[in-house]
Amino acid sequence: MFTVMADPSFSIWERTALWSVLGIAVLGLLYAVFLSVEVLGKDQGTEAMRRVSRAIRVGANAYLNRQFRAIALLILVLAGLLYFTAGEQHIAIGRACAFLMGSIFSASVGFVGMNLAVQGNVRVAAASRTSFAEALKIAYRTGTITGMLTDGLGLLGGTLIFMVYGEQAYEVLLGFGFGGTLLALFMRVGGGIYTKAADVGADLVGKFEKNIPEDDPRNAATIADNVGDNVGDCAGMAADIFESYEVTIVSAMILGWASFGHKGVIFPLLVRAVGVLSSIVGTYLVKTSEEARAAMKAIHLGFTVSALVSIVGFCVIGYFYLRFPDAAALPAWVSLGISGLDMRPVWTTMVGIGLAVAINYLTDYFTAPEKPPVQFVARATQTGHATTIINGLAVGLESSVWAILVIALAVFGSFLIYQGTNPTYIAYGVAMCGIGMLTLTGNNISMDVFGPVSDNANGIGEMVRLDKRARQTLADLDACGNTTKAITKGIAIGSAVIAAVSLFNAFITDIAKFTGQTYEAIVPLLSISEPLVFIGFLIGGAVPFLFSSMTIRAVGRAAFLIVQEVRAQFKDKAIWEGTKTPGIILSGQLLAVFMANAGGAWDNAKKFVEDGHYGGKGSEAHKASITGDTVGDPLKDTAGPALNPLIKVMNMVALLALPFIVRYEKGNPVIWLVVLAGLVVLGVVIYRSKQESAEALKWQAAAD
């Protein structure tokens, strides 16, 4: 069954290492179970708090069940089609089965993680009545459950496939990565549209028209808004980073085998195993004292500890494992003076860690309430709605430039480390940069899920009218959660770009393999001076704008219906009085960072004003900040995050379609039939995205 275990080219140490990696993946899952038991054992508060939490949980499960039913048939159809994308039968079967496994793992991460998140929120709200430190610990550990599920399942799937298929594992892993990628796209887009339609609808009627607080129980969209926080920021982000986790493994394996043989494949798995261990250490250390109340400082400390543990682990593994007896003499900074030692994969992995840390602090700078960019936007609220929007756009655009610079610097650093070598080695260095960047997946997702858990807890506190001290604790955690969500979005966007670059290099390697040419011979054919290649660049650059237009339009269309429903329910005097419950790749990267950080800056500028600055709640500055937040919501939580899986889906589809394309010569009618079919599907999708729903037309007819 396990091909690698019977292959004599793998040493006993390597076989033992693979079993150890498998064991560490299981350890990560057991840590998630341990934290689940700990969190679920905490106090759930009053009956009123439990009632609100149940409503959020029922709504979130209803949404995910509906979404999974909608895409189940598509998953089965695609699994069948994937069978025909591979030549050998056992690879074809493996790829189809791996696709199903990737889809199931991705769905499980989202579903289980979200269920724990909606049960953790009420416990955070309950803890806020007595302790800031305890509320922070529960919220962060609830997020860590999802993080370790992602880490553990991702490593488990990748390692099992490699142990079964050995040298051919990367061909099967394409299916595994595509399964995770496809689910992430659906969960990101669907969850983002749901959450922001509810959020925008709740804000427009509740805050603007009725002048009532956020999360007021009389607002019919309040529960839907809290449900959306979980399906978008918890389930969606977990699936998003899960796919990046797998996509970087796929590209590293393809390029690693071409560069270093089996050592180039096993080393990324060992790096990921170190990441699981370091995430366990770092996430467990996230604590603060009652006096300090320094949530962000504690989270940064945990992240830094994990990064340092990872770096030490990389160096130790590299020192003992990356020995190549037949290698030519290498410079001292590569070999450390030891014959045959090649530490370059370690250095490129460390570049990835550095990139993650840089994006962490960069995003914190542009979105944290106490930092100059957010205060710049907050000051603009004093002069009206338009200046608030203008300053938010300026902050978002500037943040995109810095983000692309640090990513470019990381890619350039990986290039310099392998400068003067075979281009495949350079490509492997970039892939290892991506592996290093996502080493701290457990920490990254912990930070992200911490956001919706804190947001929901804050909403529960508002709805059940907790005391002032508890409300301030929840508001502080919510503001911190906004920043951690923005940080994770930045890391997700950066990892998507690195993964896309790695997949592009893997794409070239596969072209060389299928055509019998060398990597160096293929690269000149993809020159931008070639008209067809340039046209491809133009079309590819336009896709994120079209996709963003469609997702934002969908938010607007759904928000219209929610606004009408909330207005209708506010006409019921019993609801108003509170006696009745209401019923309920480049351009892509630049655009995604701009939308994520601009939205985050507007959101925290609103929080800054609500803390009592510039007139506080109810002031004209507050109303202007709400406008900025409302505009930013669909950008930072729908269109921007949805570009991450889009970037990777396009690359994965290209890799999977490559054998089919190479099989037919240029000008073959089969190719044109496929192109025509694609254009028809695209046309139908664009047409449908512009159509108003029957409910919206009904509302419009009644208004006229």
Residue, then its C-alpha position, 0 to 999 in steps of 0.5 A: m500500500f505504502t510505495v515509499m516504505a517499499d522503495p529501497s531508494f528511501s533510507i530508514w531515516e526518511r521512512t521513519a521521518l515520514w511516519s513521524v510527520l504523520g504522527i505530528a499531523v495526528l498530534g495537531l488534530l488531538y490538540a484541537v480535540f483537547l482545546s475543544v473539550e476545554v472551551l466547551g467546558k466553560d460557562q455559557g452564561t444566562e439563558a438569554m445569552r444561550r438563546v442568542s447563541r443558539a439562534i446564531r448556531v442554527g442560522a450558520n448550520a442552515y447556511l452551510n448545509r444549504q451550500f454543501r447540498a448545492i455543490a455536492l453534485l458538482i463535486l461528484v461530476l468534477a471527480g469523474l472528469l478528473y479521472f480523464t485528466a491523467g494517463e495511467q489508471h491508478i493515477a487517474i483513480g488516485r487523483a479523483c479520490a484525492f479530489l474528493m478527500g481534499s473537498i471533504f477535508s476543506a468542508s470539514v475544516g469549515f463546518v467543524g471549525m465554524n460549529l466550535a466558533v458559534q459555541g465559543n462566542v457565548r462562552v467569551a461573552a459569559a467570561s467578559r463579566t468577570s475577566f478580560a484575560e479569561a475572555l481573551k483566552i477562550a476566544y483565541r483558543t476557539g480560533t486555534i481549534t480551527g487552525m489546528l484542524t487546518d494544519g493537521l488535516g492538510l499535513l495528514g492528506g499530503t503525507l498519506i498521498f506521498m507515502v502511497y504514491g511516492e514519486q508520482a504523488y504530485e500528480v495525485l496531489l493536484g486533485f487534492g489541492f484542487g478539491g480544497t481550492l474549489l471548496a474554498l472558492f465556494m465558501r469564500v464567495g458564498g459566505g462573503i456575500y451572505t455576511k456582507a449583505a446582512d451586515v450592510g442591510a443591518d447598518l443601513v436601516g438600523k444605524f442610519e434610518k432608525n438610529i439604534p445601536e449595532d447588534d440591537p435585538r430589534n433589528a431583524a438582520t442582527i442574527a443574520d449579520n452574526v451568522g455571516d461573520n462565522v460563515g465568511d470569516c471562519a469557514g471561508m478563511a479556514a478553507d482559503i488557507f487550507e487550499s494555499y497550504e495544499v497548493t504550496i505543497v503541490s508546487a514544492m513537490i513537483l519542483g522538489w522532485a525535479s531539483f533534489g529528488h526525494k529529499g526535495v519532496i520530504f523536506p517540505l513535509l518536515v518543514r510543515a511538521v515543525g510548523v504544527l509543533s511550533s503552532i501548538v507552542g505559540t498558540y498555547l502561550v497567548k495569554t494576558s494579565e487582568e491589569a495589562r489587557a493587552a490582547m494584541k501584544a499577547i497574540h503578537l508574542g505567540f506568533t513570534v514564539s512560533a516563528l522562532v521555534s520554526i526557524v530553529g527546527f528548520c535549521v536543525i532538520g536542514y543541517f542533518y538531512l540536506r546532505f548531498p555527497d556528490a554535490a559540487a563545492l558550495p560557498a560557505w554560506v550555503s554549506l557552513g563549511i561542511s562538504g555536501l551540505d546545502m542549506r539553501p532550502v532552509w534559507t528560502t523557507m526562512v524568507g517565507i517566515g520573514l514575509a509572514v511576519a512582515i505582512n503581519y506587522l504591515t497589516d497591523y500598521f494600516t488597520a489597528p485603531e491606534k496607528p496613524p492610518v486609521q486615525f487619519v481616516a477617523r479624523a476625516t469623519q469630522t468633515g463628512h462622508a465623502t472625505t471619510i471615503i476618500n481617505g480610506l481609499a488613500v490608505g488602502l491604495e498605499s497599503s497595496v504598494w507596501a504589500i507588493l513590495v515586501i512580496a517582491l522582496a521575498v521572491f527576489g530574496s529566494f531568487l538571490i539564494y539560488q542565483g546562478t543555478n538551474p532555473t528549476y532550483i530557483a523555482y523550488g526556492v520560491a515554492m519553499c518561500g511559500i511553504g515557510m510563509l504558511t508554516l504558522t497556519g495554526n497561528n494565522i487561522s487562530m487569529d482570523v477565527f478570533g475575529p468573528v468569535s469576538d464580534n459575535a460575543n460583542g453582539i451577544g453582549e449588546m443583545v442581552r444588555l451586559d454591564k458596562r465593564a463587560r461591554q468594554t471588554l467585548a468591545d476591546l476584543d472586537a477591535c483587536g479581532n478586526t485587526t487580526k482578521a485583516i492580518t490574516k487576510g494579508i497573509a492569505i493574499g500574500s500566500a496566494v500570490i506566492a502559491a500562484v508563482s510556484l504553480f506557474n513554475a510547476f506549470i512550466t516544468d510540466i510543459a517541459k515534461f509533456t513535450g520532452q523539452t527542457y525548462e530553459a527551452i520553454v521559458p522563452l516561449l512565454s515571453i511578454s513580447e509574444p502577442l498571444v502571451f501579452i493578450g493572456f496577461l491582459i485577460g488575466g489582469a482583467v479577471p479579478f476586476l470582473f470577479s470583484s464586480m460580480t461579487i460586490r453586485a451580489v452583495g448589493r442585490a442581497a442587501f437590497l432585499i434585507v433592507q426591505e425586509v428589515r423596514a417591513q418588520f420595523k413597522d411592527k410596533a411590538i418589534w420596535e418596543g422590544t416585546k416581540t422577536p423579529g424574524i430573520i495574480l498581480s492585479g488580483q493581489l493589488l486589488a485584494v490588498f487594497m480592498a482588505n486594508a481599506g475596509g479594515a481601516w474604515d471599520n476600525a476608524k468607526k470603532f475609534v470614533e465609537d470609543g468617544h473620539y470626535g463626538g462618539k456614538g450618535s455624532e455626525a462623525h460617527k455617521a460618516s464613519i458608518t458610511g465608510d464601514t458600510v462601503g468597506d464591508p463588501l470590499k474587505d470581507t467579500a470581493g477582496p478575500a474571494l480573489n485569493p481562491l480565484i488566483k489559485v483556482m485559475n492556476m490549478v485548472a491550468l495544471l490539470a488541463l495541461p495534458f489535455i491541451v498538449r495532447y491536441e495540436k495547435g488548431n485542432p477543432v477540439i481545442w476551439l470547442v472547449v474555448l467556445a464552451g468556456l465562453v458560453v459558460l462565462g456569458v451565462v454567468i455574467y448575464r445571471s449576475k446582472q439579473e435582479s431576483a424575483e423578490a427584488l422586482k416585487w419590492q420595486a413594483a410595490a414601491d412604484 
